[in-house]
Amino acid sequence: MFWHAFISKFVELPELPSSSQARLKLEGLLNKNMRIRMTDGRTLVGLFLCTDRDCNVILGSAQEFLKSTDMFSQGEPRVLGLAMIPGHHVVSIEVEADSLAETQSFGGSH
């Protein structure tokens, strides 16, 4: 249910069964840049590659940003490459606006 609520903010679809709608919306987010905040304060940024029923997320070309102790320094990102984020550690997910704009300007998903 988390994904369905999250994705409905980004993509408008015709009336379909909710599971079909959620799947199509998720497919529309494939290969889009995402920022995922985790319970331990870290933030991972990378390409959304896949998820599963437990809301685990796989990001490609991922970079990790540590929680900064001082508001002015973000620090250098650590390159992770392929990363799996357990669903129970996800606090928030943001999709980069540029990624969504590309999808909408080309008339939706593939």
N, CA, C and O atoms as a printed pandas DataFrame, in Angstrom:
     atom_number atom_name residue_name chain_id  residue_number  x_coord  y_coord  z_coord
0              1         N          MET        A               1    0.805   -1.196    0.000
1              2        CA          MET        A               1    0.000    0.000    0.000
2              3         C          MET        A               1    0.853    1.267    0.000
3              4         O          MET        A               1    0.449    2.287   -0.558
4              5         N          PHE        A               2    2.028    1.206    0.622
5              6        CA          PHE        A               2    2.914    2.361    0.670
6              7         C          PHE        A               2    3.211    2.849   -0.737
7              8         O          PHE        A               2    3.089    4.041   -1.023
8              9         N          TRP        A               3    3.605    1.925   -1.625
9             10        CA          TRP        A               3    3.976    2.316   -2.985
10            11         C          TRP        A               3    2.788    2.917   -3.722
11            12         O          TRP        A               3    2.940    3.897   -4.451
12            13         N          HIS        A               4    1.607    2.337   -3.538
13            14        CA          HIS        A               4    0.433    2.833   -4.259
14            15         C          HIS        A               4    0.155    4.291   -3.878
15            16         O          HIS        A               4   -0.117    5.115   -4.750
16            17         N          ALA        A               5    0.220    4.610   -2.596
17            18        CA          ALA        A               5   -0.014    5.985   -2.154
18            19         C          ALA        A               5    1.085    6.900   -2.658
19            20         O          ALA        A               5    0.814    8.028   -3.072
20            21         N          PHE        A               6    2.320    6.431   -2.629
21            22        CA          PHE        A               6    3.470    7.231   -3.059
22            23         C          PHE        A               6    3.391    7.562   -4.547
23            24         O          PHE        A               6    3.576    8.712   -4.946
24            25         N          ILE        A               7    3.122    6.569   -5.345
25            26        CA          ILE        A               7    3.162    6.726   -6.795
26            27         C          ILE        A               7    1.971    7.505   -7.321
27            28         O          ILE        A               7    2.091    8.183   -8.342
28            29         N          SER        A               8    0.825    7.431   -6.657
29            30        CA          SER        A               8   -0.367    8.107   -7.158
30            31         C          SER        A               8   -0.173    9.617   -7.232
31            32         O          SER        A               8   -0.926   10.298   -7.928
32            33         N          LYS        A               9    0.820   10.153   -6.529
33            34        CA          LYS        A               9    1.094   11.584   -6.599
34            35         C          LYS        A               9    1.739   11.979   -7.925
35            36         O          LYS        A               9    1.682   13.148   -8.306
36            37         N          PHE        A              10    2.350   11.034   -8.633
37            38        CA          PHE        A              10    3.170   11.370   -9.787
38            39         C          PHE        A              10    2.562   11.043  -11.135
39            40         O          PHE        A              10    2.879   11.716  -12.116
40            41         N          VAL        A              11    1.713   10.054  -11.226
41            42        CA          VAL        A              11    1.264    9.582  -12.532
42            43         C          VAL        A              11   -0.254    9.424  -12.529
43            44         O          VAL        A              11   -0.804    8.802  -11.620
44            45         N          GLU        A              12   -0.933    9.973  -13.523
45            46        CA          GLU        A              12   -2.371    9.814  -13.689
46            47         C          GLU        A              12   -2.618    8.642  -14.635
47            48         O          GLU        A              12   -2.017    8.564  -15.706
48            49         N          LEU        A              13   -3.502    7.736  -14.236
49            50        CA          LEU        A              13   -3.816    6.584  -15.080
50            51         C          LEU        A              13   -5.324    6.406  -15.179
51            52         O          LEU        A              13   -6.057    6.839  -14.290
52            53         N          PRO        A              14   -5.802    5.765  -16.264
53            54        CA          PRO        A              14   -7.227    5.475  -16.366
54            55         C          PRO        A              14   -7.634    4.476  -15.284
55            56         O          PRO        A              14   -6.780    3.846  -14.662
56            57         N          GLU        A              15   -8.929    4.335  -15.065
57            58        CA          GLU        A              15   -9.416    3.414  -14.044
58            59         C          GLU        A              15   -9.062    1.968  -14.389
59            60         O          GLU        A              15   -9.493    1.436  -15.411
60            61         N          LEU        A              16   -8.289    1.360  -13.540
61            62        CA          LEU        A              16   -7.901   -0.044  -13.648
62            63         C          LEU        A              16   -7.977   -0.617  -12.239
63            64         O          LEU        A              16   -8.074    0.141  -11.274
64            65         N          PRO        A              17   -7.937   -1.929  -12.103
65            66        CA          PRO        A              17   -7.830   -2.472  -10.744
66            67         C          PRO        A              17   -6.616   -1.870  -10.060
67            68         O          PRO        A              17   -5.599   -1.625  -10.710
68            69         N          SER        A              18   -6.704   -1.628   -8.762
69            70        CA          SER        A              18   -5.646   -0.900   -8.057
70            71         C          SER        A              18   -4.277   -1.561   -8.187
71            72         O          SER        A              18   -3.271   -0.854   -8.257
72            73         N          SER        A              19   -4.203   -2.889   -8.220
73            74        CA          SER        A              19   -2.902   -3.542   -8.365
74            75         C          SER        A              19   -2.301   -3.274   -9.745
75            76         O          SER        A              19   -1.088   -3.098   -9.862
76            77         N          SER        A              20   -3.126   -3.242  -10.785
77            78        CA          SER        A              20   -2.636   -2.939  -12.133
78            79         C          SER        A              20   -2.190   -1.498  -12.229
79            80         O          SER        A              20   -1.177   -1.199  -12.861
80            81         N          GLN        A              21   -2.946   -0.593  -11.602
81            82        CA          GLN        A              21   -2.591    0.821  -11.598
82            83         C          GLN        A              21   -1.259    1.038  -10.898
83            84         O          GLN        A              21   -0.392    1.751  -11.403
84            85         N          ALA        A              22   -1.101    0.424   -9.740
85            86        CA          ALA        A              22    0.142    0.577   -8.975
86            87         C          ALA        A              22    1.324    0.047   -9.769
87            88         O          ALA        A              22    2.393    0.658   -9.780
88            89         N          ARG        A              23    1.137   -1.077  -10.429
89            90        CA          ARG        A              23    2.227   -1.655  -11.225
90            91         C          ARG        A              23    2.638   -0.714  -12.367
91            92         O          ARG        A              23    3.827   -0.499  -12.602
92            93         N          LEU        A              24    1.658   -0.162  -13.066
93            94        CA          LEU        A              24    1.961    0.754  -14.170
94            95         C          LEU        A              24    2.670    2.011  -13.674
95            96         O          LEU        A              24    3.580    2.517  -14.332
96            97         N          LYS        A              25    2.255    2.510  -12.525
97            98        CA          LYS        A              25    2.889    3.693  -11.970
98            99         C          LYS        A              25    4.333    3.397  -11.572
99           100         O          LYS        A              25    5.232    4.203  -11.810
100          101         N          LEU        A              26    4.539    2.242  -10.970
101          102        CA          LEU        A              26    5.909    1.850  -10.618
102          103         C          LEU        A              26    6.767    1.713  -11.866
103          104         O          LEU        A              26    7.912    2.164  -11.885
104          105         N          GLU        A              27    6.227    1.099  -12.898
105          106        CA          GLU        A              27    6.979    0.953  -14.142
106          107         C          GLU        A              27    7.361    2.317  -14.712
107          108         O          GLU        A              27    8.423    2.459  -15.319
108          109         N          GLY        A              28    6.509    3.314  -14.524
109          110        CA          GLY        A              28    6.799    4.659  -14.998
110          111         C          GLY        A              28    7.952    5.310  -14.250
111          112         O          GLY        A              28    8.544    6.270  -14.742
112          113         N          LEU        A              29    8.274    4.805  -13.081
113          114        CA          LEU        A              29    9.371    5.358  -12.289
114          115         C          LEU        A              29   10.693    4.626  -12.491
115          116         O          LEU        A              29   11.722    5.049  -11.964
116          117         N          LEU        A              30   10.674    3.538  -13.248
117          118        CA          LEU        A              30   11.914    2.799  -13.497
118          119         C          LEU        A              30   12.961    3.711  -14.147
119          120         O          LEU        A              30   12.642    4.512  -15.026
120          121         N          ASN        A              31   14.194    3.578  -13.707
121          122        CA          ASN        A              31   15.338    4.344  -14.213
122          123         C          ASN        A              31   15.238    5.848  -13.958
123          124         O          ASN        A              31   15.900    6.641  -14.628
124          125         N          LYS        A              32   14.418    6.233  -12.998
125          126        CA          LYS        A              32   14.345    7.637  -12.589
126          127         C          LYS        A              32   15.243    7.814  -11.364
127          128         O          LYS        A              32   15.412    6.886  -10.572
128          129         N          ASN        A              33   15.814    9.008  -11.215
129          130        CA          ASN        A              33   16.649    9.299  -10.051
130          131         C          ASN        A              33   15.776    9.453   -8.822
131          132         O          ASN        A              33   14.780   10.177   -8.843
132          133         N          MET        A              34   16.152    8.769   -7.751
133          134        CA          MET        A              34   15.420    8.827   -6.493
134          135         C          MET        A              34   16.367    9.141   -5.355
135          136         O          MET        A              34   17.551    8.804   -5.382
136          137         N          ARG        A              35   15.798    9.806   -4.341
137          138        CA          ARG        A              35   16.517   10.092   -3.103
138          139         C          ARG        A              35   15.742    9.377   -1.996
139          140         O          ARG        A              35   14.564    9.653   -1.770
140          141         N          ILE        A              36   16.422    8.455   -1.313
141          142        CA          ILE        A              36   15.775    7.684   -0.253
142          143         C          ILE        A              36   16.436    8.015    1.078
143          144         O          ILE        A              36   17.642    7.840    1.251
144          145         N          ARG        A              37   15.621    8.497    2.017
145          146        CA          ARG        A              37   16.115    8.764    3.371
146          147         C          ARG        A              37   15.835    7.541    4.218
147          148         O          ARG        A              37   14.764    6.939    4.139
148          149         N          MET        A              38   16.827    7.182    5.038
149          150        CA          MET        A              38   16.734    5.958    5.841
150          151         C          MET        A              38   16.635    6.287    7.331
151          152         O          MET        A              38   16.942    7.400    7.759
152          153         N          THR        A              39   16.203    5.300    8.105
153          154        CA          THR        A              39   15.978    5.488    9.535
154          155         C          THR        A              39   17.234    5.887   10.296
155          156         O          THR        A              39   17.135    6.536   11.338
156          157         N          ASP        A              40   18.412    5.515    9.804
157          158        CA          ASP        A              40   19.658    5.843   10.508
158          159         C          ASP        A              40   20.218    7.207   10.107
159          160         O          ASP        A              40   21.312    7.572   10.536
160          161         N          GLY        A              41   19.480    7.967    9.288
161          162        CA          GLY        A              41   19.898    9.307    8.908
162          163         C          GLY        A              41   20.637    9.389    7.585
163          164         O          GLY        A              41   20.853   10.486    7.069
164          165         N          ARG        A              42   21.030    8.252    7.025
165          166        CA          ARG        A              42   21.710    8.280    5.725
166          167         C          ARG        A              42   20.703    8.570    4.614
167          168         O          ARG        A              42   19.505    8.325    4.755
168          169         N          THR        A              43   21.223    9.095    3.510
169          170        CA          THR        A              43   20.425    9.325    2.308
170          171         C          THR        A              43   21.135    8.658    1.142
171          172         O          THR        A              43   22.335    8.848    0.944
172          173         N          LEU        A              44   20.388    7.876    0.373
173          174        CA          LEU        A              44   20.932    7.244   -0.819
174          175         C          LEU        A              44   20.267    7.864   -2.038
175          176         O          LEU        A              44   19.054    8.072   -2.063
176          177         N          VAL        A              45   21.078    8.156   -3.049
177          178        CA          VAL        A              45   20.583    8.731   -4.295
178          179         C          VAL        A              45   21.037    7.820   -5.428
179          180         O          VAL        A              45   22.213    7.468   -5.517
180          181         N          GLY        A              46   20.099    7.440   -6.294
181          182        CA          GLY        A              46   20.456    6.579   -7.415
182          183         C          GLY        A              46   19.258    6.320   -8.305
183          184         O          GLY        A              46   18.179    6.873   -8.092
184          185         N          LEU        A              47   19.455    5.472   -9.305
185          186        CA          LEU        A              47   18.396    5.124  -10.255
186          187         C          LEU        A              47   17.533    4.012   -9.691
187          188         O          LEU        A              47   18.046    2.995   -9.222
188          189         N          PHE        A              48   16.231    4.202   -9.735
189          190        CA          PHE        A              48   15.284    3.190   -9.266
190          191         C          PHE        A              48   15.267    2.030  -10.254
191          192         O          PHE        A              48   14.893    2.198  -11.415
192          193         N          LEU        A              49   15.676    0.851   -9.786
193          194        CA          LEU        A              49   15.719   -0.318  -10.666
194          195         C          LEU        A              49   14.598   -1.310  -10.394
195          196         O          LEU        A              49   14.016   -1.857  -11.331
196          197         N          CYS        A              50   14.286   -1.549   -9.117
197          198        CA          CYS        A              50   13.192   -2.469   -8.816
198          199         C          CYS        A              50   12.820   -2.410   -7.344
199          200         O          CYS        A              50   13.517   -1.814   -6.523
200          201         N          THR        A              51   11.699   -3.049   -7.040
201          202        CA          THR        A              51   11.215   -3.182   -5.674
202          203         C          THR        A              51   10.510   -4.538   -5.569
203          204         O          THR        A              51   10.366   -5.255   -6.559
204          205         N          ASP        A              52   10.079   -4.872   -4.365
205          206        CA          ASP        A              52    9.328   -6.115   -4.172
206          207         C          ASP        A              52    8.165   -5.860   -3.227
207          208         O          ASP        A              52    7.938   -4.726   -2.805
208          209         N          ARG        A              53    7.431   -6.909   -2.895
209          210        CA          ARG        A              53    6.234   -6.742   -2.071
210          211         C          ARG        A              53    6.544   -6.271   -0.656
211          212         O          ARG        A              53    5.647   -5.791    0.037
212          213         N          ASP        A              54    7.792   -6.397   -0.210
213          214        CA          ASP        A              54    8.181   -5.928    1.120
214          215         C          ASP        A              54    8.712   -4.495    1.090
215          216         O          ASP        A              54    9.230   -4.002    2.092
216          217         N          CYS        A              55    8.586   -3.835   -0.050
217          218        CA          CYS        A              55    9.050   -2.457   -0.261
218          219         C          CYS        A              55   10.561   -2.319   -0.176
219          220         O          CYS        A              55   11.059   -1.215    0.045
220          221         N          ASN        A              56   11.312   -3.415   -0.349
221          222        CA          ASN        A              56   12.759   -3.300   -0.502
222          223         C          ASN        A              56   12.999   -2.617   -1.843
223          224         O          ASN        A              56   12.259   -2.846   -2.800
224          225         N          VAL        A              57   14.023   -1.786   -1.916
225          226        CA          VAL        A              57   14.290   -1.021   -3.140
226          227         C          VAL        A              57   15.713   -1.288   -3.594
227          228         O          VAL        A              57   16.631   -1.350   -2.777
228          229         N          ILE        A              58   15.896   -1.448   -4.900
229          230        CA          ILE        A              58   17.227   -1.567   -5.498
230          231         C          ILE        A              58   17.504   -0.281   -6.266
231          232         O          ILE        A              58   16.732    0.112   -7.140
232          233         N          LEU        A              59   18.618    0.370   -5.929
233          234        CA          LEU        A              59   19.067    1.563   -6.646
234          235         C          LEU        A              59   20.354    1.235   -7.388
235          236         O          LEU        A              59   21.228    0.555   -6.849
236          237         N          GLY        A              60   20.475    1.711   -8.615
237          238        CA          GLY        A              60   21.705    1.577   -9.387
238          239         C          GLY        A              60   22.477    2.879   -9.353
239          240         O          GLY        A              60   21.896    3.948   -9.166
240          241         N          SER        A              61   23.787    2.794   -9.535
241          242        CA          SER        A              61   24.659    3.968   -9.495
242          243         C          SER        A              61   24.418    4.800   -8.246
243          244         O          SER        A              61   24.391    6.030   -8.293
244          245         N          ALA        A              62   24.243    4.106   -7.131
245          246        CA          ALA        A              62   23.871    4.767   -5.880
246          247         C          ALA        A              62   25.057    5.459   -5.215
247          248         O          ALA        A              62   26.200    5.006   -5.284
248          249         N          GLN        A              63   24.734    6.574   -4.571
249          250        CA          GLN        A              63   25.693    7.300   -3.741
250          251         C          GLN        A              63   25.070    7.463   -2.362
251          252         O          GLN        A              63   23.865    7.674   -2.227
252          253         N          GLU        A              64   25.914    7.362   -1.344
253          254        CA          GLU        A              64   25.454    7.481    0.035
254          255         C          GLU        A              64   25.919    8.812    0.616
255          256         O          GLU        A              64   27.085    9.187    0.490
256          257         N          PHE        A              65   24.997    9.510    1.246
257          258        CA          PHE        A              65   25.309   10.751    1.943
258          259         C          PHE        A              65   25.025   10.522    3.423
259          260         O          PHE        A              65   23.918   10.133    3.795
260          261         N          LEU        A              66   26.024   10.763    4.261
261          262        CA          LEU        A              66   25.856   10.564    5.692
262          263         C          LEU        A              66   25.141   11.751    6.303
263          264         O          LEU        A              66   25.211   12.870    5.793
264          265         N          LYS        A              67   24.452   11.491    7.402
265          266        CA          LYS        A              67   23.786   12.567    8.125
266          267         C          LYS        A              67   24.849   13.518    8.647
267          268         O          LYS        A              67   25.780   13.107    9.339
268          269         N          SER        A              68   24.705   14.774    8.313
269          270        CA          SER        A              68   25.693   15.769    8.695
270          271         C          SER        A              68   25.450   16.226   10.127
271          272         O          SER        A              68   24.310   16.448   10.535
272          273         N          THR        A              69   26.539   16.364   10.887
273          274        CA          THR        A              69   26.413   16.867   12.254
274          275         C          THR        A              69   26.330   18.380   12.257
275          276         O          THR        A              69   25.880   18.976   13.235
276          277         N          ASP        A              70   26.760   19.004   11.174
277          278        CA          ASP        A              70   26.700   20.459   11.083
278          279         C          ASP        A              70   25.884   20.817    9.843
279          280         O          ASP        A              70   26.044   20.199    8.790
280          281         N          MET        A              71   25.028   21.796    9.966
281          282        CA          MET        A              71   24.056   22.122    8.915
282          283         C          MET        A              71   24.690   22.580    7.614
283          284         O          MET        A              71   24.055   22.491    6.564
284          285         N          PHE        A              72   25.935   23.073    7.651
285          286        CA          PHE        A              72   26.514   23.678    6.464
286          287         C          PHE        A              72   27.307   22.696    5.607
287          288         O          PHE        A              72   27.519   22.955    4.422
288          289         N          SER        A              73   27.746   21.592    6.169
289          290        CA          SER        A              73   28.555   20.673    5.368
290          291         C          SER        A              73   27.769   19.403    5.074
291          292         O          SER        A              73   27.253   18.757    5.986
292          293         N          GLN        A              74   27.684   19.061    3.828
293          294        CA          GLN        A              74   27.004   17.832    3.413
294          295         C          GLN        A              74   28.010   16.691    3.310
295          296         O          GLN        A              74   27.624   15.526    3.401
296          297         N          GLY        A              75   29.287   17.001    3.123
297          298        CA          GLY        A              75   30.296   15.965    3.012
298          299         C          GLY        A              75   30.340   15.364    1.624
299          300         O          GLY        A              75   29.460   15.598    0.795
300          301         N          GLU        A              76   31.374   14.591    1.389
301          302        CA          GLU        A              76   31.538   13.911    0.103
302          303         C          GLU        A              76   30.673   12.654    0.076
303          304         O          GLU        A              76   30.603   11.929    1.069
304          305         N          PRO        A              77   30.017   12.392   -1.049
305          306        CA          PRO        A              77   29.235   11.152   -1.141
306          307         C          PRO        A              77   30.157    9.950   -1.271
307          308         O          PRO        A              77   31.267   10.051   -1.793
308          309         N          ARG        A              78   29.680    8.818   -0.791
309          310        CA          ARG        A              78   30.401    7.562   -0.967
310          311         C          ARG        A              78   29.705    6.806   -2.092
311          312         O          ARG        A              78   28.492    6.600   -2.046
312          313         N          VAL        A              79   30.462    6.397   -3.094
313          314        CA          VAL        A              79   29.893    5.673   -4.236
314          315         C          VAL        A              79   29.669    4.226   -3.842
315          316         O          VAL        A              79   30.597    3.535   -3.424
316          317         N          LEU        A              80   28.423    3.769   -3.979
317          318        CA          LEU        A              80   28.062    2.397   -3.631
318          319         C          LEU        A              80   27.864    1.520   -4.856
319          320         O          LEU        A              80   28.110    0.315   -4.798
320          321         N          GLY        A              81   27.427    2.100   -5.953
321          322        CA          GLY        A              81   27.080    1.294   -7.128
322          323         C          GLY        A              81   25.673    0.763   -6.973
323          324         O          GLY        A              81   24.725    1.544   -6.883
324          325         N          LEU        A              82   25.517   -0.553   -6.939
325          326        CA          LEU        A              82   24.211   -1.185   -6.775
326          327         C          LEU        A              82   23.927   -1.330   -5.287
327          328         O          LEU        A              82   24.747   -1.874   -4.547
328          329         N          ALA        A              83   22.765   -0.845   -4.845
329          330        CA          ALA        A              83   22.446   -0.880   -3.415
330          331         C          ALA        A              83   21.031   -1.386   -3.199
331          332         O          ALA        A              83   20.115   -1.049   -3.949
332          333         N          MET        A              84   20.861   -2.204   -2.159
333          334        CA          MET        A              84   19.540   -2.677   -1.753
334          335         C          MET        A              84   19.187   -2.019   -0.433
335          336         O          MET        A              84   19.949   -2.109    0.529
336          337         N          ILE        A              85   18.041   -1.359   -0.378
337          338        CA          ILE        A              85   17.571   -0.706    0.835
338          339         C          ILE        A              85   16.386   -1.506    1.359
339          340         O          ILE        A              85   15.363   -1.609    0.681
340          341         N          PRO        A              86   16.509   -2.076    2.560
341          342        CA          PRO        A              86   15.368   -2.812    3.135
342          343         C          PRO        A              86   14.184   -1.874    3.353
343          344         O          PRO        A              86   14.354   -0.754    3.835
344          345         N          GLY        A              87   13.002   -2.325    3.001
345          346        CA          GLY        A              87   11.807   -1.501    3.101
346          347         C          GLY        A              87   11.552   -0.950    4.487
347          348         O          GLY        A              87   11.051    0.167    4.625
348          349         N          HIS        A              88   11.887   -1.714    5.519
349          350        CA          HIS        A              88   11.619   -1.242    6.882
350          351         C          HIS        A              88   12.574   -0.136    7.320
351          352         O          HIS        A              88   12.378    0.451    8.385
352          353         N          HIS        A              89   13.608    0.165    6.521
353          354        CA          HIS        A              89   14.529    1.262    6.826
354          355         C          HIS        A              89   14.210    2.535    6.039
355          356         O          HIS        A              89   14.845    3.568    6.254
356          357         N          VAL        A              90   13.239    2.472    5.137
357          358        CA          VAL        A              90   12.887    3.625    4.305
358          359         C          VAL        A              90   12.009    4.588    5.108
359          360         O          VAL        A              90   10.963    4.208    5.634
360          361         N          VAL        A              91   12.462    5.843    5.190
361          362        CA          VAL        A              91   11.677    6.892    5.843
362          363         C          VAL        A              91   10.914    7.693    4.801
363          364         O          VAL        A              91    9.724    7.959    4.968
364          365         N          SER        A              92   11.601    8.083    3.714
365          366        CA          SER        A              92   10.934    8.833    2.655
366          367         C          SER        A              92   11.625    8.570    1.326
367          368         O          SER        A              92   12.801    8.209    1.268
368          369         N          ILE        A              93   10.856    8.764    0.260
369          370        CA          ILE        A              93   11.365    8.592   -1.101
370          371         C          ILE        A              93   10.955    9.816   -1.899
371          372         O          ILE        A              93    9.794   10.224   -1.878
372          373         N          GLU        A              94   11.917   10.396   -2.601
373          374        CA          GLU        A              94   11.631   11.528   -3.484
374          375         C          GLU        A              94   12.132   11.175   -4.872
375          376         O          GLU        A              94   13.191   10.568   -5.031
376          377         N          VAL        A              95   11.353   11.565   -5.879
377          378        CA          VAL        A              95   11.763   11.369   -7.266
378          379         C          VAL        A              95   12.229   12.719   -7.787
379          380         O          VAL        A              95   11.562   13.734   -7.587
380          381         N          GLU        A              96   13.378   12.726   -8.456
381          382        CA          GLU        A              96   13.914   13.969   -8.996
382          383         C          GLU        A              96   12.935   14.571   -9.988
383          384         O          GLU        A              96   12.428   13.872  -10.865
384          385         N          ALA        A              97   12.665   15.860   -9.856
385          386        CA          ALA        A              97   11.686   16.544  -10.715
386          387         C          ALA        A              97   12.068   16.441  -12.189
387          388         O          ALA        A              97   11.193   16.278  -13.039
388          389         N          ASP        A              98   13.365   16.533  -12.505
389          390        CA          ASP        A              98   13.805   16.440  -13.907
390          391         C          ASP        A              98   13.421   15.097  -14.509
391          392         O          ASP        A              98   13.021   15.029  -15.671
392          393         N          SER        A              99   13.537   14.032  -13.730
393          394        CA          SER        A              99   13.194   12.701  -14.214
394          395         C          SER        A              99   11.716   12.614  -14.562
395          396         O          SER        A              99   11.349   12.032  -15.583
396          397         N          LEU        A             100   10.865   13.191  -13.714
397          398        CA          LEU        A             100    9.430   13.156  -13.970
398          399         C          LEU        A             100    9.059   14.017  -15.156
399          400         O          LEU        A             100    8.189   13.642  -15.942
400          401         N          ALA        A             101    9.696   15.155  -15.303
401          402        CA          ALA        A             101    9.407   16.056  -16.423
402          403         C          ALA        A             101    9.709   15.370  -17.748
403          404         O          ALA        A             101    8.953   15.529  -18.708
404          405         N          GLU        A             102   10.806   14.607  -17.820
405          406        CA          GLU        A             102   11.147   13.877  -19.038
406          407         C          GLU        A             102   10.044   12.902  -19.398
407          408         O          GLU        A             102    9.646   12.815  -20.560
408          409         N          THR        A             103    9.544   12.164  -18.412
409          410        CA          THR        A             103    8.496   11.176  -18.654
410          411         C          THR        A             103    7.245   11.848  -19.192
411          412         O          THR        A             103    6.657   11.377  -20.166
412          413         N          GLN        A             104    6.830   12.951  -18.566
413          414        CA          GLN        A             104    5.610   13.625  -18.988
414          415         C          GLN        A             104    5.764   14.268  -20.349
415          416         O          GLN        A             104    4.800   14.302  -21.113
416          417         N          SER        A             105    6.940   14.781  -20.686
417          418        CA          SER        A             105    7.122   15.432  -21.985
418          419         C          SER        A             105    7.141   14.433  -23.132
419          420         O          SER        A             105    6.870   14.799  -24.276
420          421         N          PHE        A             106    7.458   13.179  -22.842
421          422        CA          PHE        A             106    7.453   12.153  -23.891
422          423         C          PHE        A             106    6.144   11.374  -23.922
423          424         O          PHE        A             106    6.047   10.342  -24.586
424          425         N          GLY        A             107    5.145   11.863  -23.209
425          426        CA          GLY        A             107    3.810   11.243  -23.296
426          427         C          GLY        A             107    3.646   10.035  -22.407
427          428         O          GLY        A             107    2.898    9.124  -22.762
428          429         N          GLY        A             108    4.307    9.983  -21.272
429          430        CA          GLY        A             108    4.104    8.884  -20.338
430          431         C          GLY        A             108    5.176    7.841  -20.442
431          432         O          GLY        A             108    6.260    8.083  -20.971
432          433         N          SER        A             109    4.854    6.658  -19.921
433          434        CA          SER        A             109    5.844    5.583  -19.902
434          435         C          SER        A             109    5.990    4.967  -21.275
435          436         O          SER        A             109    5.203    5.237  -22.182
436          437         N          HIS        A             110    7.015    4.129  -21.415
437          438        CA          HIS        A             110    7.426    3.528  -22.677
438          439         C          HIS        A             110    6.234    3.006  -23.390
439          440         O          HIS        A             110    6.361    2.456  -24.484
